Amino acid sequence: MAKYDVVVLGCGVGGYPVAIKLVQKGYRVAVVEEDQVGGECTNYGCVPSKALYYIARSIEGLSRVVSERASIDPGLLIEWVKSRVIRARDGITYLLERYGVDLYHGHGVVGDRVVKLVSEKSVLETDYVVLATGTDPLVPRGIGVDGEYVVTNREVFYMEPPGSLLVVGAGAIGVELAYSYSMLGVDVYVVEAMPRILPFLDRDVSVSLERFLREKGVRFYKNTLVTKTVRKNGFVEAVLSSGERVVVNRVVVAVGRRPRTTGIGVEELGVRLDSKGYVELSRAYYTSVPWILASGDITGPPLLAHKAFLDALGVVESIVSGKAVKPKPESIPLTIFSGLEVASIGYTEEELRRRGVEYRRIRMPIAYLSAVSIKGGEYGFVKVLVGREDSVYGVHLVAPNASEVVSSFIPYYIGVLGFSDAKHIAYPHLTVSEVVREFAEYLLGEPVHLYIRK
Amino acid sequence: MAKYDVVVLGCGVGGYPVAIKLVQKGYRVAVVEEDQVGGECTNYGCVPSKALYYIARSIEGLSRVVSERASIDPGLLIEWVKSRVIRARDGITYLLERYGVDLYHGHGVVGDRVVKLVSEKSVLETDYVVLATGTDPLVPRGIGVDGEYVVTNREVFYMEPPGSLLVVGAGAIGVELAYSYSMLGVDVYVVEAMPRILPFLDRDVSVSLERFLREKGVRFYKNTLVTKTVRKNGFVEAVLSSGERVVVNRVVVAVGRRPRTTGIGVEELGVRLDSKGYVELSRAYYTSVPWILASGDITGPPLLAHKAFLDALGVVESIVSGKAVKPKPESIPLTIFSGLEVASIGYTEEELRRRGVEYRRIRMPIAYLSAVSIKGGEYGFVKVLVGREDSVYGVHLVAPNASEVVSSFIPYYIGVLGFSDAKHIAYPHLTVSEVVREFAEYLLGEPVHLYIRK
């Protein structure tokens, strides 16, 4: 029976960094993975979606100067996406090997200070278990996911772009898919149960994004559910709650996620879960069972790779020194790669009102900036929610490159820089990052590039 | 005779912000411009080159998934570039009008507290003059610039992409042109007098960029001059100092800049110039003549729009409160938009050695990051030059999106964040900005994503 200091269940972004860091510090560590090394992000999320996105952005760029849409070779496209996934996955596998992490393939079930590998009937003894099994796509009953015509993020990036695609759910994943596939020339329909897309974000963000995506040809059904799908002669008919029927080549379901907390032994051991099945954690990443910690998506929203990565580092700190402190969820930037990108840190106006916090809202258009005008940001803006003494409660950025630019707002959000400092910082021309300096001038009441009536 | 508080000579990035800011503060201000509103950056520099670059980047992206190169409509391309320039220019004109800045078109010559408009024979009386006339392209004798076959940045962005192009000079402009035109399918040759391209930058930067551009098909002649050009049947033959002859459709000269300090009356007034003709300035932006200030490229390197903009704000502070302090030139980030982009703040190793400063060099490859692998950054790296107590002397970044990402290094460069803080900052996945956190972990000796032999 193999004996470890720590066994990590799940080899995604919440898991493998725990293993590598602990091995660096001299621990004996194993990782158990039942699917692919790299987890959801590497195989079915960030990596393939951003490989696809890069192509989508390129098509959008080219659309300014070609008379016909660029014609993509679907075989090359899939090969390209796969190549980036394989590269990322192989990188992780290499690191695990070089650092001496034992990697077990198979389904692991946690018992009393052991992890049982079901298929191989072997048992790993361990002092600590770190749960990092992530989430599965949530699939509503009756929607008929078959992995071929009606798919989830598990299949969508590996299939040829269909002629038409219905996206169920206008959350981050749904909106990203809608943008990328519409750029590839696919007829895209989006069905969203709520009255607006990206309902968890600032309301202005939803409005701008919907306008932008409509212009790209995406059609929206809001306040609407897909009640069932019917496969018909190679097509899929989606029946909507309105009674309407939409016939498309493929349907992709992206209505939410479900934590993988069942079937891995944790309920039996008394690991406390919340009402949605996510693991409840102490500030030091411990579950209610004193030798079980958890990391990544399984610990609840925001379900983001960079949050999972911070979790992983926190788990390591906790095991090594007992001193880790979980960051506040709202301090994790949220990014949506949707052409006109969305990036958000901190609270939305809705959240501040709910909490009864007083704030000032400063919203500035950004389309006048040349970097934005070149990269397509007509509907872009930055909105900052400011408290007393210019503390920053929230930054909401809708802009090309927002996913990169939001990092330049972090120092202002965490308070190591104030906006009066920004005036003296030479954010390079011609970049979207100039929005930081522009916003600072706007906030201070003397923008060069906007006319303000006195 | 019109009477102003301040007359600004030149309506580029060094000039128009001075006018707008001063008018906002109640001053009577005129701007005199002899060419186009917006100056070099808007008309012949940043804006058209980045409009072109956006297309070039898009072609590079698409090259992963198409079997043939995308075919650009040259008419649409020129229209696109022009449209971005016109938009930027019109924006500035609108602001000047709305804020009530008087704009005079024509050649202005400074006299004793006056600016004479040569063509209109009118005279503007003024308390202060701000020189912001910028630079012209430096054209070596005998190279035969004719504005048609042998051109400079003044013409190149408005001509149809030629079949082949010889770029004279591998500085920032030359390298940007080489990248963009090579992506457009143009056969590009680059001739550089020095032994390496981008000779003023970190040596490793030159090596990576040359490798990257060679891979894109760019051919280099280093340690070489163009001694003359000869027009022949619609082609141009460039004679190199090696004796070799290169026959191309067009030649573009980008060997340097020459300040526009002659013919504007400043020598007559005793404004002190340096050996290269740039205006010498006090720390408060004053020339040697007590009522003449200066801003932008005319004040010397770095010749960058964001430096000119800071100058303009500084000039305003100086006039209004007398308290402006020029930033150190090395604190201005330098960016090169070359596909694999370059961004640099602070000193190079060469400069530190020359100054006898002790430093540690930490250089990290970045190709393993998925954002970099997707966007094409095989030869990318980050190199940080660190002094005592982890003070940062220089950051040299070669990466896709480096122009945006460098802004995330600024807080570390100016010392409001230390790299030990970066471990706790959730730079979003999947972005190139993650390089900041990755670098911090590498510096601290425990990277997750790189194998370090013990």
Boltz contact constraints between the chains, C-beta under 6 A:
constraints:
  - contact:
      token1: [A, 17]
      token2: [B, 448]
      max_distance: 6.0
  - contact:
      token1: [A, 20]
      token2: [B, 448]
      max_distance: 6.0
  - contact:
      token1: [A, 24]
      token2: [B, 446]
      max_distance: 6.0
  - contact:
      token1: [A, 46]
      token2: [B, 429]
      max_distance: 6.0
  - contact:
      token1: [A, 46]
      token2: [B, 430]
      max_distance: 6.0
  - contact:
      token1: [A, 47]
      token2: [B, 370]
      max_distance: 6.0
  - contact:
      token1: [A, 50]
      token2: [B, 374]
      max_distance: 6.0
  - contact:
      token1: [A, 50]
      token2: [B, 430]
      max_distance: 6.0
  - contact:
      token1: [A, 51]
      token2: [B, 374]
      max_distance: 6.0
  - contact:
      token1: [A, 54]
      token2: [B, 61]
      max_distance: 6.0
  - contact:
      token1: [A, 54]
      token2: [B, 374]
      max_distance: 6.0
  - contact:
      token1: [A, 55]
      token2: [B, 65]
      max_distance: 6.0
  - contact:
      token1: [A, 58]
      token2: [B, 58]
      max_distance: 6.0
  - contact:
      token1: [A, 58]
      token2: [B, 61]
      max_distance: 6.0
  - contact:
      token1: [A, 58]
      token2: [B, 62]
      max_distance: 6.0
  - contact:
      token1: [A, 61]
      token2: [B, 54]
      max_distance: 6.0
  - contact:
      token1: [A, 61]
      token2: [B, 58]
      max_distance: 6.0
  - contact:
      token1: [A, 62]
      token2: [B, 58]
      max_distance: 6.0
  - contact:
      token1: [A, 62]
      token2: [B, 70]
      max_distance: 6.0
  - contact:
      token1: [A, 64]
      token2: [B, 80]
      max_distance: 6.0
  - contact:
      token1: [A, 65]
      token2: [B, 55]
      max_distance: 6.0
  - contact:
      token1: [A, 65]
      token2: [B, 72]
      max_distance: 6.0
  - contact:
      token1: [A, 65]
      token2: [B, 76]
      max_distance: 6.0
  - contact:
      token1: [A, 65]
      token2: [B, 77]
      max_distance: 6.0
  - contact:
      token1: [A, 65]
      token2: [B, 80]
      max_distance: 6.0
  - contact:
      token1: [A, 67]
      token2: [B, 73]
      max_distance: 6.0
  - contact:
      token1: [A, 70]
      token2: [B, 62]
      max_distance: 6.0
  - contact:
      token1: [A, 70]
      token2: [B, 70]
      max_distance: 6.0
  - contact:
      token1: [A, 72]
      token2: [B, 65]
      max_distance: 6.0
  - contact:
      token1: [A, 73]
      token2: [B, 67]
      max_distance: 6.0
  - contact:
      token1: [A, 76]
      token2: [B, 65]
      max_distance: 6.0
  - contact:
      token1: [A, 77]
      token2: [B, 65]
      max_distance: 6.0
  - contact:
      token1: [A, 80]
      token2: [B, 64]
      max_distance: 6.0
  - contact:
      token1: [A, 80]
      token2: [B, 65]
      max_distance: 6.0
  - contact:
      token1: [A, 84]
      token2: [B, 374]
      max_distance: 6.0
  - contact:
      token1: [A, 87]
      token2: [B, 373]
      max_distance: 6.0
  - contact:
      token1: [A, 88]
      token2: [B, 370]
      max_distance: 6.0
  - contact:
      token1: [A, 91]
      token2: [B, 368]
      max_distance: 6.0
  - contact:
      token1: [A, 95]
      token2: [B, 451]
      max_distance: 6.0
  - contact:
      token1: [A, 98]
      token2: [B, 451]
      max_distance: 6.0
  - contact:
      token1: [A, 305]
      token2: [B, 429]
      max_distance: 6.0
  - contact:
      token1: [A, 306]
      token2: [B, 426]
      max_distance: 6.0
  - contact:
      token1: [A, 306]
      token2: [B, 428]
      max_distance: 6.0
  - contact:
      token1: [A, 306]
      token2: [B, 429]
      max_distance: 6.0
  - contact:
      token1: [A, 310]
      token2: [B, 426]
      max_distance: 6.0
  - contact:
      token1: [A, 332]
      token2: [B, 426]
      max_distance: 6.0
  - contact:
      token1: [A, 333]
      token2: [B, 426]
      max_distance: 6.0
  - contact:
      token1: [A, 333]
      token2: [B, 428]
      max_distance: 6.0
  - contact:
      token1: [A, 335]
      token2: [B, 428]
      max_distance: 6.0
  - contact:
      token1: [A, 368]
      token2: [B, 91]
      max_distance: 6.0
  - contact:
      token1: [A, 370]
      token2: [B, 47]
      max_distance: 6.0
  - contact:
      token1: [A, 370]
      token2: [B, 88]
      max_distance: 6.0
  - contact:
      token1: [A, 373]
      token2: [B, 87]
      max_distance: 6.0
  - contact:
      token1: [A, 374]
      token2: [B, 50]
      max_distance: 6.0
  - contact:
      token1: [A, 374]
      token2: [B, 51]
      max_distance: 6.0
  - contact:
      token1: [A, 374]
      token2: [B, 54]
      max_distance: 6.0
  - contact:
      token1: [A, 374]
      token2: [B, 84]
      max_distance: 6.0
  - contact:
      token1: [A, 401]
      token2: [B, 404]
      max_distance: 6.0
  - contact:
      token1: [A, 403]
      token2: [B, 428]
      max_distance: 6.0
  - contact:
      token1: [A, 403]
      token2: [B, 431]
      max_distance: 6.0
  - contact:
      token1: [A, 404]
      token2: [B, 401]
      max_distance: 6.0
  - contact:
      token1: [A, 404]
      token2: [B, 404]
      max_distance: 6.0
  - contact:
      token1: [A, 404]
      token2: [B, 431]
      max_distance: 6.0
  - contact:
      token1: [A, 404]
      token2: [B, 433]
      max_distance: 6.0
  - contact:
      token1: [A, 407]
      token2: [B, 408]
      max_distance: 6.0
  - contact:
      token1: [A, 407]
      token2: [B, 427]
      max_distance: 6.0
  - contact:
      token1: [A, 407]
      token2: [B, 433]
      max_distance: 6.0
  - contact:
      token1: [A, 408]
      token2: [B, 407]
      max_distance: 6.0
  - contact:
      token1: [A, 408]
      token2: [B, 408]
      max_distance: 6.0
  - contact:
      token1: [A, 410]
      token2: [B, 425]
      max_distance: 6.0
  - contact:
      token1: [A, 411]
      token2: [B, 411]
      max_distance: 6.0
  - contact:
      token1: [A, 416]
      token2: [B, 416]
      max_distance: 6.0
  - contact:
      token1: [A, 416]
      token2: [B, 417]
      max_distance: 6.0
  - contact:
      token1: [A, 417]
      token2: [B, 416]
      max_distance: 6.0
  - contact:
      token1: [A, 425]
      token2: [B, 410]
      max_distance: 6.0
  - contact:
      token1: [A, 426]
      token2: [B, 306]
      max_distance: 6.0
  - contact:
      token1: [A, 426]
      token2: [B, 310]
      max_distance: 6.0
  - contact:
      token1: [A, 426]
      token2: [B, 332]
      max_distance: 6.0
  - contact:
      token1: [A, 427]
      token2: [B, 407]
      max_distance: 6.0
  - contact:
      token1: [A, 428]
      token2: [B, 306]
      max_distance: 6.0
  - contact:
      token1: [A, 428]
      token2: [B, 333]
      max_distance: 6.0
  - contact:
      token1: [A, 428]
      token2: [B, 335]
      max_distance: 6.0
  - contact:
      token1: [A, 428]
      token2: [B, 403]
      max_distance: 6.0
  - contact:
      token1: [A, 429]
      token2: [B, 46]
      max_distance: 6.0
  - contact:
      token1: [A, 429]
      token2: [B, 305]
      max_distance: 6.0
  - contact:
      token1: [A, 429]
      token2: [B, 306]
      max_distance: 6.0
  - contact:
      token1: [A, 430]
      token2: [B, 46]
      max_distance: 6.0
  - contact:
      token1: [A, 430]
      token2: [B, 50]
      max_distance: 6.0
  - contact:
      token1: [A, 431]
      token2: [B, 403]
      max_distance: 6.0
  - contact:
      token1: [A, 431]
      token2: [B, 404]
      max_distance: 6.0
  - contact:
      token1: [A, 433]
      token2: [B, 404]
      max_distance: 6.0
  - contact:
      token1: [A, 433]
      token2: [B, 407]
      max_distance: 6.0
  - contact:
      token1: [A, 446]
      token2: [B, 24]
      max_distance: 6.0
  - contact:
      token1: [A, 448]
      token2: [B, 17]
      max_distance: 6.0
  - contact:
      token1: [A, 448]
      token2: [B, 20]
      max_distance: 6.0
  - contact:
      token1: [A, 451]
      token2: [B, 95]
      max_distance: 6.0
  - contact:
      token1: [A, 451]
      token2: [B, 98]
      max_distance: 6.0
